[in-house]
Structures are given as structure tokens and as C-alpha cells.
Amino acid sequence: MPVARTLTPPLVSAVLPSPADPLTALLSRVRAAPPGVPAPLWEAALVGPTAEFLNRPGKKFRGRLVSLAWALAGGRDAPPAELPLLVELLHAGSLIVDDIEDGSIQRRGKAALHRLIGLPAALNLGNWLYFWPLTLLKTLDLPPATELALHRASADAIRVCHEGQALDLAARVGDLYPADVISVCRVTGEWKTGALLGLAAELGATAASGEPDTRVALRNFGIQLGVGLQMLNDLGELTGSAGPIKHPEDLVNGRVTWPWAWAADRLPAAKFDALQMRGAKLAAGTGDARALAHELLAALGPDPMWAIREHLADAHRELAAAVGPHPALAAVRAELDRLLRTAA
């Protein structure tokens, strides 16, 4: 007979929130081991790593956007408690897979999940987190037409996110003309990051039975908000505010990021070409990443955040024009201000 083993790696014993927390309620739905499967094995295979990753500190902005969109679309009281978590689950899955694709070391202050549980298990978990929210939609007691609309919107957003990620992984800044750097960066931001924020707004607005024009406006706002978040992330990796381990990961990988797009838009052609050549050499394995980061930042001027502030302000103005006066607009503005303060 095999010797019984206790499958309790440290991350399986992660501290969960209180039982009243919606995340705990969701996790409880997969907590019971299937018949014939030892509970510690099931815990180590799926539930423990999921709980560990989801309980890491994060902005949780996508979930809050669901609730804000619900209010802006005319929803009363609060949306179903688990609705905001669906987009957070999708986002968590994308982070796990993104870390694998980038060879990242750290995520949210801890080791990247694939470095804790191995690449195969982390990849499987990340993929599972794309599908689990789709099955959870049917548990929210929404009208069938609403549930179908949200399912379709979620499936479309997951597809577009993967198309954006494919573009991000394939494009190299050293291979593109300056105008292409700008357009590729914009499309990648709208697809890779914006699609999920657009889905967050669409989930809230559609569940609240908002008017079609309002739902479209909120989805578009979410997409542009996602572009703004990608701008903040790209700039944070360049400045080091994203953490010393991440800095300067994008430069080393030759990724097409917003600092490159801003430089392509502002610099004389010869100066941008020189920077671009240095970026290509760095991606090929030679060069000084920190020196290039410093030079690229210098090319952006004394206030590299101004483009991000302008982008988010424009998105907020367009949303306000579309939905009209609404108390929740002030909450949206406060969230944008908080994101900018956190990144500064």
C-alpha cells in the first residue's frame, strides 16, 4: 500500500477572508473534493493556489468599475455581490498566464505563481480562471436574455484580450517605423488591457438593464480606462515604480510600450532612430537597460505623467457627456485621481 502523504504546501493554508466575504463564498463552491479524491490533493491542485493568488493585495479596480457602471446605468441598490468578482477572476487568470509568458519573477509582492507551483499547474489554473466566471454567470439569477448578453460579452472580451496579448508578444520596437510604434501600441492597449475594463463596465451596465447608448458609452469608457492603466503600467516599469524586479522588463524584452510611442511622437526622427537601435540591441542581449531607461525617460520631458492625465480626463469628459449629470461620476473621478496618486 502507498504511504499516505500530507499535501499541504504553504500556499494551500492561505488565510481566507471572513465567511461573509463574496470571494470566500465563491471559493466554497469548488472547495469540496470530488468523491474518491483525497481532500488535501484537491486542495493542493486547485483551491489552495486559487485562494493564495486571489488574496494577494491588488487594486481591485475592475470590480469597482462594475459597481460604478451599474449605478451610472440606472441600477438601484447594489449589483449582485458576485458580479464584480467575475471580472477580477478573469483578470487574475490573465496575470498568471502573462507572468508565464514574460518569465516574470514577482506578482503583487510575492513570487509569480508559476514559480511557486510550477509552470504546468499555474498555466492550467490561469486557463481555468478564464472559464470559471462564465459558468458562474448562470448562478446570479439574472434574466435569461441578460445572462446570454453577459456571456457573449465575456467570451468576446477574452478573445480580444488574447489577440492583444499575441500582438504584444510578437511586436518588437526595433522592427517598426515610428508611426507603426504609435498605432501598434494603441491597438495593443485597447485589446490587451482595455477589453477587460470595457467588459467590467459592460457587465455592470447590462446587468442594470441600462439603455443601449449608455452601455456603449460605458464600455468605451472602460476600454479607454484600460489604455490609461496600460500607460501607467508601462511608465511604472520604466521608472522603477512598478518594483525593482519588474524594472526594466519591457525594455529588455523589446516590447512596444507607451513611453516608446510618446518618444516616437515627440522626438526628431534621427534621435528616435538612435534610441530605437539601442532598444533593438538590448532586446538582442547587448546594452545597458538602465541607461536606456534613463535616456528614454529624459526624452519624455520633466512630466511624463501629463499624457496619462490628459487621456484619463478626456475619457471622463466623454463619459460625462454621454450619461449626463449623475452622482456616480464624482466617484469615477475620485477613482481616477486615486490611480494617478498611486502611480505618481
MOMO-V82464 format. One record per backbone hydrogen bond with DSSP energy under -0.5 kcal/mol. CO is the residue of the C=O (numbers start at 1). NH is the residue of the N-H. If there is no record, write none. Layout:
<<CO NH> <CO NH>>
This chain:
<<5 7> <6 8> <9 12> <9 13> <10 13> <11 14> <18 21> <21 25> <22 26> <23 27> <24 28> <25 29> <26 29> <27 30> <28 31> <28 32> <34 37> <36 38> <38 41> <38 42> <39 43> <40 44> <41 45> <42 46> <42 47> <43 48> <46 50> <47 51> <48 52> <49 53> <50 54> <51 55> <53 56> <60 64> <61 65> <62 66> <63 67> <64 68> <65 69> <66 70> <67 71> <68 72> <69 73> <70 75> <71 74> <80 83> <80 84> <82 86> <83 86> <83 87> <84 88> <85 89> <86 90> <87 91> <88 92> <89 93> <90 94> <91 95> <92 96> <93 97> <94 98> <95 99> <96 100> <97 101> <98 102> <99 103> <99 104> <100 103> <105 112> <107 110> <110 107> <112 115> <112 116> <113 116> <113 117> <114 118> <118 122> <119 123> <120 124> <121 125> <122 126> <123 127> <124 128> <125 129> <127 130> <127 131> <128 131> <128 132> <131 134> <131 135> <132 136> <133 137> <135 138> <136 139> <137 140> <143 146> <143 147> <144 148> <145 149> <146 150> <147 151> <148 152> <149 153> <150 154> <151 155> <152 156> <153 157> <154 158> <155 159> <156 160> <157 161> <158 162> <159 163> <160 164> <161 165> <162 166> <163 167> <164 168> <165 169> <166 170> <167 171> <172 175> <173 176> <177 181> <178 182> <179 183> <180 184> <181 185> <182 186> <183 187> <184 188> <185 189> <186 190> <187 191> <188 192> <188 193> <189 193> <189 194> <190 195> <191 195> <193 197> <194 198> <195 199> <196 200> <197 201> <198 202> <199 203> <200 204> <201 205> <202 206> <203 207> <204 208> <205 210> <206 209> <211 215> <212 216> <213 217> <214 218> <215 219> <216 220> <217 221> <218 222> <219 223> <220 224> <221 225> <222 226> <223 227> <224 228> <225 229> <226 230> <227 231> <228 232> <229 233> <230 234> <231 235> <232 236> <233 237> <234 238> <235 239> <236 240> <236 241> <236 242> <240 243> <243 247> <246 249> <248 252> <249 253> <250 254> <250 255> <251 254> <254 173> <255 257> <257 261> <258 262> <259 263> <260 264> <261 265> <262 266> <263 267> <268 272> <269 273> <270 274> <271 275> <272 276> <273 277> <274 278> <275 279> <276 280> <277 281> <278 282> <279 283> <280 284> <281 286> <282 285> <287 289> <288 292> <289 293> <290 294> <291 295> <292 296> <293 297> <294 298> <295 299> <296 300> <297 300> <298 301> <303 306> <305 309> <306 310> <307 311> <308 312> <309 313> <310 314> <311 315> <312 316> <313 317> <314 318> <315 319> <316 320> <317 321> <318 322> <319 323> <320 324> <326 329> <327 330> <327 331> <328 332> <329 333> <330 334> <331 335> <332 336> <333 337> <334 338> <335 339> <336 340> <337 341> <338 342> <339 343> <340 344>>
